[in-house]
């Protein structure tokens, strides 16, 4: 998957999470969890774009580290939403799987950038 495709994929993830968050906002806990989840998911997309514009390898590594953290946090909030019984189960599971895939992609990218080349 190339850089443009990953930018599109992370943006799509953020939009899908936004729609999920809209669906759980009818309770105080849904609003609170939705805010946390949307912040993390949209940060995956925004920080990946920023990483792609990094001016140095060190800057890329630092920014991709933020992407990894935010993807992990997105997964956490989605799992927590499931434990709390919030939102449509199928949608939540699809988003959780996507968060895990993005986390794996960006964690591997971080390792490659740190240790795998010039």
Number of C-alpha atoms within 10 A of each C-alpha: 7 6 11 10 10 17 18 13 16 24 20 14 19 24 16 18 25 18 13 21 22 16 15 19 17 10 10 10 14 20 16 13 21 25 15 15 27 22 17 24 27 22 21 31 24 16 20 25 21 16 21 15 12 16 10 10 13 12 15 20 19 15 21 26 20 18 28 23 18 23 29 20 20 29 26 17 19 25 17 14 21 16 9 12 11 22 18 13 12 9 14 20 15 13 21 21 14 18 24 17 14 22 22 15 14 22 19 13 17 20 13 13 16 15 9 9 6 7
